[in-house]
Amino acid sequence: MNRKILFCGLLFSGMLLAPAVSRAQEEPDQIALANDVFENNFYEALKQKGIENYDKALRALETCRAEEPNNPVVYHEIGKNYLALMNYPEAEKAFLKATELDPKNRWYWVGLYDVYYQTQDFNKAIPVVQKLTEWRKEFYQEDLVSLYMYTEQFDKALTLINELEQTVGQTERREMFKLQILSNNKLNKPKKQDLEEAIKKYPKEESNYLELIYLYSESNEEEKAEKIAEKLAKEIPESDWGQVSLFKFNLNNNKGDEAAKSMFRILGSKKIDRKIKHRVLNEFIIFAYNNPQYYNDLEKAVDYFADDEEVNVPKEVGKFFFTKRNFDQAGHYFQKSLAADADDIEAIELLLYTYQESQRFDELYTKATEYTELFPTHARLYYFAGFAANKKQQYKKAKEWLENGMDFVVEDIELEAGFNRQLGEAYAGLGDEKKKEAYFSKANKLQKPGE
């Protein structure tokens, strides 16, 4: 939730020395104190709250309340201290009393909102935020949209979203809420015919197109949905959301150039959530795998995620191609991944696997030996170096790499068996039949521990 909490400042000493007039000014702490008992205890309460001694602050405020039982500022301070102690029932009671005594003071309502927000009592929060819109309408309407979503009042949320779009423009968060609403069966959707009429009447209202596209797609009327998406793109060419629908339709119809064009619009949009962008990329990866002429478009799309801190996109694309045994593309994306994070040992191993599987033994040997300098205790790098040396018939080097790396194998029977097998190959190449048989025998026993 886009929570915005405003707090008033502490009292200025000059204000406290002002003549005794009303205690319910615009700012809750701008008060004049009537007598020494009240003044001293109120000062003490502010001081104790400032050093987080909330219990002591409350004791001082109780004295203030006894002196002036109808002073809303006292109840506001009591509420703030109880809120800090997470005693929400007492905080609520105090803020309610403050709003009752002075309903025109915004800060008392803010305090009450704080209570309901922290306790996630969103139903109680709604009327409070509606009240706060009297002071800062658009500011608190943003919160109101979120509260309607949390309480599943989707019709009210959609109405308010549309209103805000007309008055302050779009935001990424509200666009995501709108997408959720359009795909949520709990919202009573208007009939398709009503939406068709609404589009004719209000051709620049984006939400009508999106909802109608969803309804047609939901009822498997894909051609109609595609036509609405095309109409949206024509009437509102700046609509990024319309491109999401066009992208899917173009992919399904094998229109790769048009799909790529829509994809790049989506990936470059600041309005569309990153999760949706990932989904679009995933669909295009599968399409490009079956249509290799779009590999360049795929690489360009991957570059849009260069700043993604949660997912290493090039590595994930590389894994996809690796599972499809397309080792050239897999290796390309693992290299791209390592250009951004050179210490990613998983990506390093996967890159070396692609060289091994595609029989690029020179590159395998060169890279594996280079990486042992960065990771001198990582056993699998020595295995790759020894494997490649054997394939290059450099048996002495293979033997050295494998013997050096064997010491770093820890609780990995498969890798240990691989080391022994490659050592057998090395000794076979060196003409030592006795050691060759010994290592092959050990490798076989490791692979068949039950024998």
GUKEKE-768765 format. One line per field, with one value per residue (C-alpha): residue number from 1; residue in one letter; x, y, z. Coordinates in Angstrom, 1 decimal. Layout:
BEGIN
nr c(NUM ...)
rest c(A ...)
px c(X ...)
py c(Y ...)
pz c(Z ...)
//
This chain:
BEGIN
nr c(1 2 3 4 5 6 7 8 9 10 11 12 13 14 15 16 17 18 19 20 21 22 23 24 25 26 27 28 29 30 31 32 33 34 35 36 37 38 39 40 41 42 43 44 45 46 47 48 49 50 51 52 53 54 55 56 57 58 59 60 61 62 63 64 65 66 67 68 69 70 71 72 73 74 75 76 77 78 79 80 81 82 83 84 85 86 87 88 89 90 91 92 93 94 95 96 97 98 99 100 101 102 103 104 105 106 107 108 109 110 111 112 113 114 115 116 117 118 119 120 121 122 123 124 125 126 127 128 129 130 131 132 133 134 135 136 137 138 139 140 141 142 143 144 145 146 147 148 149 150 151 152 153 154 155 156 157 158 159 160 161 162 163 164 165 166 167 168 169 170 171 172 173 174 175 176 177 178 179 180 181 182 183 184 185 186 187 188 189 190 191 192 193 194 195 196 197 198 199 200 201 202 203 204 205 206 207 208 209 210 211 212 213 214 215 216 217 218 219 220 221 222 223 224 225 226 227 228 229 230 231 232 233 234 235 236 237 238 239 240 241 242 243 244 245 246 247 248 249 250 251 252 253 254 255 256 257 258 259 260 261 262 263 264 265 266 267 268 269 270 271 272 273 274 275 276 277 278 279 280 281 282 283 284 285 286 287 288 289 290 291 292 293 294 295 296 297 298 299 300 301 302 303 304 305 306 307 308 309 310 311 312 313 314 315 316 317 318 319 320 321 322 323 324 325 326 327 328 329 330 331 332 333 334 335 336 337 338 339 340 341 342 343 344 345 346 347 348 349 350 351 352 353 354 355 356 357 358 359 360 361 362 363 364 365 366 367 368 369 370 371 372 373 374 375 376 377 378 379 380 381 382 383 384 385 386 387 388 389 390 391 392 393 394 395 396 397 398 399 400 401 402 403 404 405 406 407 408 409 410 411 412 413 414 415 416 417 418 419 420 421 422 423 424 425 426 427 428 429 430 431 432 433 434 435 436 437 438 439 440 441 442 443 444 445 446 447 448 449 450 451)
rest c(M N R K I L F C G L L F S G M L L A P A V S R A Q E E P D Q I A L A N D V F E N N F Y E A L K Q K G I E N Y D K A L R A L E T C R A E E P N N P V V Y H E I G K N Y L A L M N Y P E A E K A F L K A T E L D P K N R W Y W V G L Y D V Y Y Q T Q D F N K A I P V V Q K L T E W R K E F Y Q E D L V S L Y M Y T E Q F D K A L T L I N E L E Q T V G Q T E R R E M F K L Q I L S N N K L N K P K K Q D L E E A I K K Y P K E E S N Y L E L I Y L Y S E S N E E E K A E K I A E K L A K E I P E S D W G Q V S L F K F N L N N N K G D E A A K S M F R I L G S K K I D R K I K H R V L N E F I I F A Y N N P Q Y Y N D L E K A V D Y F A D D E E V N V P K E V G K F F F T K R N F D Q A G H Y F Q K S L A A D A D D I E A I E L L L Y T Y Q E S Q R F D E L Y T K A T E Y T E L F P T H A R L Y Y F A G F A A N K K Q Q Y K K A K E W L E N G M D F V V E D I E L E A G F N R Q L G E A Y A G L G D E K K K E A Y F S K A N K L Q K P G E)
px c(0.0 1.2 1.2 1.8 2.0 2.3 3.3 3.3 6.5 7.2 6.2 8.2 8.8 7.5 4.1 3.8 4.2 1.4 -1.8 -4.2 -6.7 -8.3 -6.4 -7.6 -5.6 -4.8 -1.6 -2.4 0.7 0.2 -1.5 -1.4 -1.1 -3.4 -1.5 1.7 0.4 -0.8 2.2 4.8 3.2 2.7 6.4 7.3 5.2 6.8 10.3 9.6 8.1 11.1 13.4 10.9 9.8 6.2 4.9 6.2 4.8 1.4 1.5 2.2 -0.6 -3.1 -2.4 -3.0 -6.3 -7.4 -6.7 -8.5 -10.6 -11.9 -8.6 -8.3 -4.5 -4.1 -6.0 -3.9 -0.7 -2.1 -2.9 0.6 2.2 -0.1 0.5 4.3 3.7 1.5 -1.4 -3.8 -7.1 -6.1 -4.6 -7.8 -9.9 -7.7 -7.7 -11.4 -11.9 -9.7 -11.7 -14.9 -13.7 -12.3 -13.4 -11.9 -8.3 -6.7 -3.9 -6.3 -7.7 -4.2 -3.4 -6.5 -5.5 -2.1 -3.8 -6.0 -3.1 -0.8 -3.5 -4.5 -8.1 -8.7 -12.5 -12.2 -9.5 -11.7 -14.1 -11.1 -9.3 -12.5 -12.6 -8.9 -9.7 -11.4 -8.0 -5.8 -8.1 -5.7 -3.1 -5.4 -7.4 -4.3 -4.5 -8.2 -7.6 -5.3 -7.8 -10.6 -8.3 -7.5 -11.1 -12.1 -14.4 -13.3 -16.1 -15.3 -11.6 -12.1 -14.3 -11.7 -8.9 -10.7 -11.3 -7.7 -6.6 -8.6 -7.4 -3.8 -2.8 -1.8 0.6 2.1 0.5 -3.0 -2.5 -1.6 -4.7 -6.8 -5.4 -6.1 -9.7 -10.3 -9.2 -11.1 -14.4 -15.6 -16.2 -19.6 -18.4 -20.7 -21.9 -19.8 -22.4 -22.3 -18.6 -18.8 -21.2 -18.9 -16.0 -18.0 -19.1 -15.7 -13.0 -10.2 -11.2 -8.6 -10.2 -13.2 -10.9 -8.9 -12.0 -13.6 -10.4 -10.4 -14.0 -13.6 -10.4 -12.2 -14.9 -12.4 -13.5 -9.9 -10.6 -12.9 -10.4 -7.7 -9.8 -10.5 -6.8 -6.1 -8.8 -7.2 -3.8 -5.3 -7.4 -4.9 -1.5 0.3 -1.4 1.3 -1.3 -2.9 0.5 0.3 -2.8 -1.4 1.8 0.0 -2.3 0.7 2.6 -0.4 -0.7 3.1 3.5 7.0 7.9 4.7 5.1 8.7 7.5 4.9 7.4 9.8 7.0 6.1 9.7 10.4 7.2 7.4 3.8 4.0 5.1 8.4 6.6 4.5 7.7 9.3 6.3 6.4 10.1 9.5 6.9 9.2 12.1 9.9 8.9 12.5 13.6 11.2 12.0 15.8 15.6 14.4 17.5 18.7 15.4 15.7 19.1 17.9 15.0 17.3 19.3 16.3 16.8 20.4 19.6 17.4 18.7 16.4 16.9 20.0 18.1 20.9 21.7 18.1 17.9 21.1 19.6 16.6 18.8 21.0 18.0 17.1 20.7 21.3 24.7 25.8 23.0 23.3 27.1 26.4 24.0 26.2 29.0 26.7 25.7 29.4 30.1 27.8 28.9 32.3 32.3 29.1 30.4 27.1 27.3 31.0 30.2 27.3 29.5 32.1 29.5 28.4 32.0 32.2 28.9 29.7 33.2 34.9 37.9 40.4 38.0 37.1 40.8 41.6 38.6 38.8 42.5 41.9 39.1 41.2 43.2 40.0 38.6 41.7 39.8 36.8 37.2 35.0 37.2 40.1 37.9 37.0 40.7 41.7 38.9 39.8 43.5 42.7 40.6 43.5 45.7 47.8 47.8 50.6 48.8 45.5 47.1 48.5 45.2 43.2 45.6 45.7 41.9 41.1 42.0 39.2 36.4 34.1 31.1 30.4 30.6 29.7 32.4 34.9 34.1 34.6 38.0 39.0 37.8 39.6 42.8 42.4 42.2 45.3 47.3 46.1 47.4 50.7 50.9 50.6 48.1 48.4 47.3 44.7 43.0 43.3 41.5 38.9 38.1 37.8 35.5 33.3 33.1 32.1 29.3 28.1 28.5 26.3 28.7)
py c(0.0 3.5 4.6 8.3 9.4 13.0 14.2 17.7 19.1 19.6 22.8 25.9 27.5 30.8 29.2 27.9 31.3 32.8 34.1 31.5 31.1 28.1 24.8 23.4 25.3 24.0 22.2 20.0 21.1 24.8 25.5 27.9 26.5 27.8 27.0 25.7 22.2 21.7 23.4 21.5 18.1 18.7 19.7 16.6 14.4 15.8 15.4 11.8 10.9 12.3 9.9 7.1 6.9 6.5 5.2 8.3 10.5 8.9 9.5 13.2 13.4 11.8 14.8 17.1 15.3 15.7 19.4 19.8 16.8 18.3 19.3 17.4 18.0 16.0 13.1 13.4 13.1 10.2 8.4 8.9 7.4 4.4 3.9 3.9 1.2 -0.7 -0.5 -0.1 -0.2 2.6 4.6 4.2 5.4 8.5 9.5 9.0 11.3 13.9 13.8 14.0 17.1 18.7 17.0 19.8 19.0 16.8 15.5 13.7 11.8 11.0 9.5 7.3 6.2 5.2 2.9 1.2 0.9 -0.7 -3.2 -3.8 -3.0 -1.7 -1.6 0.9 2.8 3.6 6.1 7.8 8.2 9.4 12.1 13.0 13.6 16.8 18.2 16.6 14.9 13.4 12.6 10.4 9.0 7.1 5.4 4.9 2.9 0.5 0.1 -0.7 -3.4 -4.8 -5.1 -6.4 -3.5 -3.7 -1.7 1.3 0.9 0.9 4.0 5.8 4.6 6.0 9.3 9.7 8.8 11.8 14.2 13.3 10.8 7.1 5.4 2.0 0.8 1.8 0.2 -3.0 -2.7 -2.2 -5.3 -7.3 -6.0 -6.9 -10.5 -10.9 -12.8 -11.1 -7.9 -7.8 -7.1 -5.2 -7.1 -7.2 -5.2 -2.5 -2.3 -2.1 0.9 2.5 2.3 4.0 6.7 7.1 6.0 7.3 5.4 2.7 0.6 -0.3 -1.8 -3.8 -5.2 -6.2 -7.9 -9.9 -10.9 -12.0 -14.0 -15.6 -16.8 -18.1 -15.4 -14.7 -13.0 -10.5 -9.9 -9.2 -6.7 -4.8 -4.8 -3.4 -0.8 0.2 0.5 2.7 5.0 5.2 4.6 5.5 2.7 0.2 -2.2 -2.6 -3.9 -6.8 -8.2 -7.5 -9.3 -12.5 -12.4 -11.9 -14.7 -17.1 -16.1 -16.6 -12.9 -12.6 -9.1 -7.6 -9.6 -8.3 -4.7 -5.1 -6.8 -3.9 -1.4 -3.5 -3.9 -0.2 0.9 2.4 1.6 -2.2 -4.3 -6.2 -9.6 -9.1 -8.1 -11.4 -13.3 -11.6 -12.5 -16.1 -16.5 -14.9 -17.2 -20.2 -18.6 -17.7 -21.2 -22.5 -19.6 -19.0 -16.0 -14.0 -14.7 -11.1 -9.8 -12.1 -10.8 -7.3 -8.1 -9.7 -6.4 -4.7 -6.6 -5.6 -3.8 -6.6 -7.2 -10.1 -12.4 -13.0 -13.0 -13.9 -17.0 -18.1 -17.8 -19.8 -22.5 -22.7 -23.3 -25.7 -27.9 -27.8 -28.9 -25.8 -25.3 -22.5 -20.2 -21.5 -20.7 -17.2 -16.3 -17.7 -15.6 -12.6 -13.4 -13.6 -10.2 -8.8 -11.1 -12.6 -14.5 -16.5 -20.0 -21.6 -19.7 -20.6 -24.3 -24.2 -22.4 -25.1 -27.8 -26.2 -26.4 -30.0 -31.0 -29.2 -30.7 -27.4 -28.8 -26.0 -23.4 -25.8 -26.2 -22.5 -21.4 -24.1 -23.5 -19.7 -20.1 -22.3 -19.2 -17.4 -20.5 -22.6 -25.1 -25.7 -29.3 -29.4 -26.8 -29.2 -32.0 -29.9 -29.0 -32.7 -33.8 -31.3 -32.2 -35.8 -35.0 -33.0 -36.0 -34.0 -36.8 -35.5 -32.2 -34.1 -36.2 -33.1 -31.3 -34.3 -35.3 -31.7 -31.3 -34.7 -33.3 -30.8 -33.3 -33.4 -35.8 -35.9 -39.5 -38.8 -36.2 -38.5 -41.3 -38.8 -37.9 -41.6 -42.3 -39.4 -40.4 -43.8 -42.2 -40.2 -43.2 -45.1 -42.4 -42.5 -46.2 -47.2 -50.1 -51.0 -47.5 -47.2 -50.4 -49.3 -46.0 -47.5 -50.1 -47.4 -45.4 -48.4 -49.2 -45.6 -45.8 -49.2 -48.8 -51.8 -54.3)
pz c(0.0 -0.9 2.8 3.4 7.0 8.0 11.4 12.8 14.3 18.0 19.8 19.5 22.8 21.5 20.8 24.3 25.8 23.6 25.3 26.5 23.6 21.9 22.3 19.0 16.4 12.9 14.2 17.2 19.2 18.8 22.1 24.9 28.4 31.0 34.2 35.5 36.3 32.8 31.3 33.3 32.7 29.0 28.6 30.6 28.3 25.2 26.7 27.7 24.4 22.7 24.5 24.0 27.7 26.6 29.9 31.8 29.0 29.5 33.3 32.7 30.1 32.6 34.8 31.9 31.1 34.7 34.5 31.1 30.2 27.0 25.4 22.1 21.9 25.1 23.6 20.4 22.4 24.5 21.2 19.8 22.9 23.0 19.3 20.0 22.6 20.1 22.5 19.6 21.5 23.8 20.9 18.9 21.9 22.3 18.7 18.4 21.4 19.8 16.5 18.5 20.3 17.2 13.9 11.8 12.8 10.1 12.3 14.7 11.8 10.6 14.0 13.8 10.3 11.7 14.1 11.5 9.0 11.6 12.7 9.0 9.9 6.4 6.6 9.5 7.7 4.7 6.3 7.9 4.6 3.0 5.7 5.0 1.4 2.5 3.2 0.5 -2.0 -4.6 -1.9 0.1 -2.9 -3.8 -0.4 -0.9 -4.1 -2.2 0.6 -1.8 -3.3 0.1 1.0 -2.5 -3.3 -6.9 -8.4 -6.1 -6.8 -10.6 -10.5 -8.4 -10.7 -13.7 -12.0 -11.0 -14.5 -15.8 -13.1 -12.3 -15.0 -14.8 -12.4 -12.7 -9.4 -10.4 -13.8 -12.1 -9.9 -12.9 -14.5 -11.4 -11.3 -15.0 -14.3 -11.1 -11.2 -8.0 -10.0 -11.7 -15.2 -17.7 -20.7 -23.9 -25.7 -23.1 -23.4 -27.2 -26.8 -24.2 -26.6 -29.3 -26.9 -25.1 -27.6 -25.5 -22.3 -22.1 -19.4 -21.6 -24.2 -21.7 -20.0 -23.3 -24.5 -21.3 -21.6 -25.3 -24.4 -21.4 -23.7 -26.4 -28.9 -29.8 -33.1 -31.5 -28.8 -31.3 -33.2 -30.0 -29.2 -32.7 -32.2 -28.9 -30.5 -33.2 -31.0 -28.1 -29.8 -26.6 -24.7 -23.5 -22.1 -25.5 -26.7 -24.2 -25.9 -29.4 -28.5 -27.6 -30.6 -33.0 -31.4 -31.7 -35.4 -36.0 -36.8 -35.4 -36.6 -35.2 -31.9 -31.5 -32.1 -29.4 -27.1 -27.3 -26.5 -23.4 -22.2 -22.6 -20.8 -17.3 -16.7 -17.0 -14.1 -14.3 -13.7 -16.9 -18.8 -17.6 -18.8 -22.2 -22.5 -21.6 -24.3 -26.9 -25.9 -26.8 -30.0 -31.0 -30.2 -32.8 -35.1 -35.0 -37.3 -34.2 -32.2 -32.6 -31.4 -28.4 -27.5 -27.8 -25.5 -22.9 -22.8 -21.4 -18.1 -17.7 -14.4 -13.0 -9.5 -8.7 -11.8 -13.8 -17.1 -19.5 -17.3 -17.2 -21.0 -21.3 -19.1 -21.4 -24.4 -22.4 -21.6 -25.3 -26.1 -28.2 -26.7 -29.0 -27.8 -24.3 -24.2 -25.7 -22.9 -20.2 -21.5 -21.5 -17.9 -16.8 -18.4 -15.8 -12.9 -13.5 -10.1 -10.7 -10.4 -11.5 -14.8 -15.2 -14.8 -17.2 -19.8 -19.4 -19.8 -23.1 -24.4 -23.2 -24.8 -28.1 -28.2 -28.1 -26.2 -26.9 -25.4 -22.6 -21.6 -21.9 -19.8 -17.2 -16.5 -16.3 -13.8 -11.5 -10.8 -9.6 -7.8 -6.8 -4.6 -6.9 -7.9 -11.0 -12.8 -12.5 -13.8 -16.9 -17.5 -17.2 -19.4 -22.1 -21.9 -22.4 -25.5 -26.8 -26.2 -23.7 -21.2 -18.9 -18.4 -17.9 -15.2 -13.4 -13.5 -12.3 -9.5 -8.2 -8.3 -6.7 -3.3 -3.5 -4.2 -1.1 -0.8 -4.5 -5.6 -9.2 -9.6 -7.8 -10.2 -13.1 -11.8 -11.6 -15.0 -16.6 -14.7 -16.2 -19.6 -18.9 -17.8 -20.8 -23.0 -21.1 -21.6 -17.9 -18.2 -14.5 -13.2 -16.0 -14.8 -11.2 -11.8 -14.1 -11.4 -8.7 -11.0 -11.5 -7.8 -7.0 -9.6 -8.2 -4.4 -3.6 -5.3)
//
